[in-house]
Amino acid sequence: MNGLIAIPTLQELLNYIVGILTSRTFLEMIIFPGFLNIMLGAAFLVWLERKLIARVQLRIGPLYAGMWGILQPVADGVKLLFKEMIFPELADKKVLILGALALMMLAVAPVVPIPFGEGFVIADMNIGLLYVFAVISLFPTVILLIGWGSNSKYSLLGGLRSMFQQVAYEVPMWLSVLGIVMLTGTLNLTEIVKAQQKVWFIVPEVLGFAVFFTAILAELERIPFDLPEAETELVMGWMTELSGVAFMVGFLAMYTKVYVMSALMTALFLGGWSGPSVIPQPVWFLAKTFLVASVMVIIRGTFPRVRVDILLKAAWGRLLLLALANVFVTAGLIWLGLGGIWKV
Amino acid sequence: MAFDVWSLVVIFEFLAFLVTFPLLVFGWLMGAKGRNAIRDGPFESGQPRMGEARQRYMMQYYPYLIMFVAFDIISMFLFTWGLAFSVLPFTDNLLFIVFLIVLVAPLGYALHLSGRRELW
């Protein structure tokens, strides 16, 4: 009986495992564009937001944990790890826990096709842009599920509002990017970044950038559009009944989403990794990403919350028309013969 | 070792699960546990619970939802047009632009209808 499957020796097995663990793909998943990067980025964003908001409001912000309070997110995380997870009696606990888990898994998913530098991409997808939008459009489902599973009025109202808002702003968001697809003729994010080596897309697509930025603010439920989490009305919106670690995971997922969306905006409009080669490409990319995130934070410190009917009217009546206008402008640019600048 | 793009996505998602799930288990094990009627009630700003949470809410945004169903599909198909823009001849592209301009008229009417609150 010669074994149908050759049983590997321990040496071979170890070699195989070490081979996987040290392969470039695996390291990319775990370290650079992958988890370490995302988690540290999200934690840094939490700190940056608190510090910047404090400066906007003439406060000091976190100060004692580490230098300038930079370890504050870590302290918060450790605190939440040991807190009690309280779920209401009538809530579906499974739905809440799995919802938080799904939220985190969805929040990290869009990072897969985003290039953080030439070659620093987990999977170089041909339809990267479409994939990112597909993943983003799954969020409202999970959020509504958490709101429903909580069996609490605040959560359900927050979940409903979140769904309507995200669904409404998806369409302008997609259409604002159509101009870039027309100019480059590809959905591959790496190639879109490469097309911007001469001129960034923020120059020909100013209108698209404005629409995309506004739509992203609404998708992320950031301040001018934070109706689903309106503290004065809905406590914490759909997150009201999440507590302890479940809350931490949900909260971290939201900041991960902010980070990933800033990275997407950088790749689409701000030239991605391009910049003088004195500084390495990933550093350029991260610098631009945090710049975008800082602008979002400053907007949070500046604007009041909008009303729900204004929010929806703005999405359909203004942003959608502006996005369509952007498509016409782009078509005009190509017909004028300027499209060659951004051709891959 | 080369992986298919989609299997990379699946592996990445599995890793996300491996990172997140132990956190939740850890919180479940280490967190304090205690039950009482007040703590187990849903949060209603310190008040006792009033009625059911899962009741009927007014769907004020319903007209917008119908608009979404139309525009969602249109915008996805527009991407295929955008990809082929530089390949298509001028007249075909012009046809699409005219289509988009014509689309604005029903959009305006739908907006007008959804803005009338007596119809909500």
Interface residues (C-beta under 8 A of the other chain):
Chain A: G19 I20 S23 T25 M29 I30 G34 F35 M39 L80 L81 F82 K83 E84 M85 I86 P88 E89 L90 A91 I97 A100 L101 M104 M105 V108 A109 V112 I122 A123 D124 M125 N126 L130 Y131 W148 S150 N151 S152 K153 Y154 S155 L156 L157 L160 F164 V167 A168 E170 V171 W174 L175 L178 G179 V181 M182 G185 T186 L187 V235 T240 E241 G244 V245 A246 M248 V249 V308 D309 L312 K313 A315 W316 G317 L320 L321 L324 V327 F328 A331 I334 W335 G339 K343
Chain B: M1 F3 V5 L8 V9 I11 F12 E13 L15 A16 F17 V19 T20 F21 L23 L24 F26 G27 W28 M30 G31 A32 K33 G34 R39 D40 G41 P42 F43 E44 S45 A53 R54 Y57 Q60 Y61 Y64 L65 M67 F68 F71 D72 S75 M76 L78 F79 G82 L83 A84 F85 S86 V87 F90 N93 I97 L100 L103 V104 L107 A110 L111 S114 G115
